[in-house]
Amino acid sequence: MGWLSRFVAAVAFLAIGVIFSPETFGSNSIVQLPTYLKLAHLLSFSTAFGAALWVTFIGGIIMFKNLPRHQFGNLQSKMFPAYFWLVGVCCAISVASFGYLHPWKSASAAEKYQLGFLLSSLAFNLANLFVFTPMTIEMMKQRHKVEREQNIGNEIGWSKNQEVAKANPKLAAMNKKFGMIHGFSSLANIMSFGSLAMHSWYLAGKMNL
């Protein structure tokens, strides 16, 4: 099934869900804008949270432990910009919809905190998208070039890199710089995910099951 087919199927199921929701099924009233905004907020938040959870704690670790290191790095260099774009757009939609539903002047203290969490997640994600990720990818490419000259990089894990770096000051310096940049990127990603996690607790408290 192609990407377009999957998208159409998802939209179709969403439309069926809207039709059979209590607000529309058997009712002649028109669904109001706040309902659509709540739906947009829920879908965008859950997409951002789910993507961050998978990439940060599951997908990346599995790929690192099973792919040759250069192949893993090249894959990450393609995947992470798309990942940060996805989460960034979803966070922006969440901020816009939540801000509209809870205007700042009339919002409670808790609602203002939640808007702050969403804005923080968006800011950390944008920092990764436009600052840390491009720097990390460029540093990775430079290090891959040096490693290929040393005939390493096709193995799984860091062991050969660490062995060669002991006798290669240039590679050791690159490892240090890459580790610093990658550390900032990872920290920003964790802070973005943490902000979303705090908002998830707020949403859970609003549910009536």
N, C-alpha and C positions, 0 to 999 in steps of 0.2 A: 504494500500500500504506500503510495507516494505521499509527500508532505502535504500537498493540496488536498488529497483525499482524506487524510487524517484531520486536517483543519476543518473541512466541511462536516465531517462526522462529529467532531467536538461541538461545532456550532449548532448542528442539528439536535444533539442531545441537550444542549443548553436551552434551545428554543422549546423543546418538549417539556423541560423542567419548568420554564416560565409559564407555559400554557396551563400546566397542571398544578401550579402553586395555588395556595389558598387565596391570594390576592386577585387572581384572574379566573380560576376555574369556577364556572357557574356564576360569575359576576359580570354585570354590565358596565362597571366603572372602569375608567382608564387608569392604568398603573402610573403612579405619580413619579416625578423626577427623583425624589429621595430614595425610592426603592431601587431604581437603576444605579444610583450612585453607591448605595450600599452593596449592590451586586458587584460593581466595578471595584470597589474597595476590597471586598472579600476575595475576589478572583485574583486581583493583582497582588495582594498581600500573600495569599497562599502560594501563588506561583513563585514569588521572590523567596519566601521562607523555604519552600520545598527544594528549589534549585540550590539555594545556599547550603541547606542541610546535606544534600546529595554530593555536591561538588567538594565541600569542605571536609566532610567526615567519612564519605564512602567511596565515591567514584575516583577521586584523586589518589587515595591510598591504594586502592585495588590496582590502578594503572601503574603506579610507581613500583609496586611489588611484583608486577608481571610483565612489564615492557622493558626492552633495552633502554638505557637512560637517555640517549639522544633521541630515540623515537618518542619516548615519553615527553621530553622537553619540546620537541617540534609539535606534538599533538596539543600540549598545553598552550603553546604560543598561538594556536588557532582557536582553541576552545575558550580561553579566558576572556579575550575581548568580547566574544559573543555572549558569554556568561554575564559579564559586567554590564553590557548593554541591556540584556534582558532584565536583570535585577534593577538596574537604574531606571528603566522605563516603568517597571512595575511599582517601584518606590515612588516615582513621580506621580503616578496615577493615584496611589494610596494617599499621598500627601494632599493632592488636589481634592479628592473626594472627601477625605476626612475633614479638611479645612472648610469645605463648603457646607458639610453637614453640621459642623460645630464651629461657627464663627467665633473668632478670638474674643470679641467683646462680651459675648454671652456664654462662652464656654466655661465649664467648671475647671478647677485646678487640675483634676485628674485628666480631663480632656486636653488641656494645654500641655501637660507632661507627655501625653501620648503623641501629640503632634510633634513635640520635640524629639521623641524617640524616632519617629518616622523620618523627620528631617535629618537627624543624625545618621540614620542608615543610608539615606540618599547621599549625604555629603561624603561619608566614608567610601561608598561605592564609586562615586565620581572621582574621588582622589585616586582610587585604584585604576579606574578606567583611563584617566587622562595623564596620570603622573607615574605611579609605581609600576603598572603593567608594561608600558612601553620601555621603561628603564630596565626592567627585569628581562624582557625579551631581547633587548639589544645586548645586555651583558651576557645572557645565555648564548647568543650567537657567537660572540667573541670567544667565550670559553670553549664552545664546541670546536671552534677552529684550532685552538691550541691543543685540545685533547685529541683531535684527529691526527695532528702531527706526532702525537705520542702513542698512536694506535690504541686509544682507549675510548670508551663511550658506547660501545655496543653491548656491554655487559649490563646485567640487572643489579642495581644498587650502587653504593658509593665506594666500595672497598678499593678498587683500582685507582680511582681518582685520588683518594687519600694517600695511597702508597706513592704514586708518581709525584704528588704535590710536595712530599717531604724532600725530594731532590730537585724540584723545579720551582724556584721562587716566583716566577711569573704566574704559574698556575695557582700557587698558594695565595698570591695577592688577589687573583681573580676570584678564587673561592671565597675569600674574606669579603670582597666587595659585593659579590653576588648574594652571599648570605645576609649581608646587611640590608640590601635593597629588598630581597625576598622576604626578610623578616618584617620590614615595614608594610609590605603588601599583605602578608598573612595577618598582621595585627589589624590593619584596616578592614580586612575581610571578616575577621572575628568580631570586631566592634560593630560592623554593619549587621552581622547575623545576631549578635547579642541584643541590639536595639530592636530588631524584628521579634526576637524571642520575648522581650518585655511587652511588646504590643500584643503578642499572642495571648498572654495572661489576661490582659484587659478584654480582648474579644471573647475569651472563654467565660469571663464573668458576665458578659452580656447575653449569653445564649440561654434560651429556655427550652430544655429538652424534656 
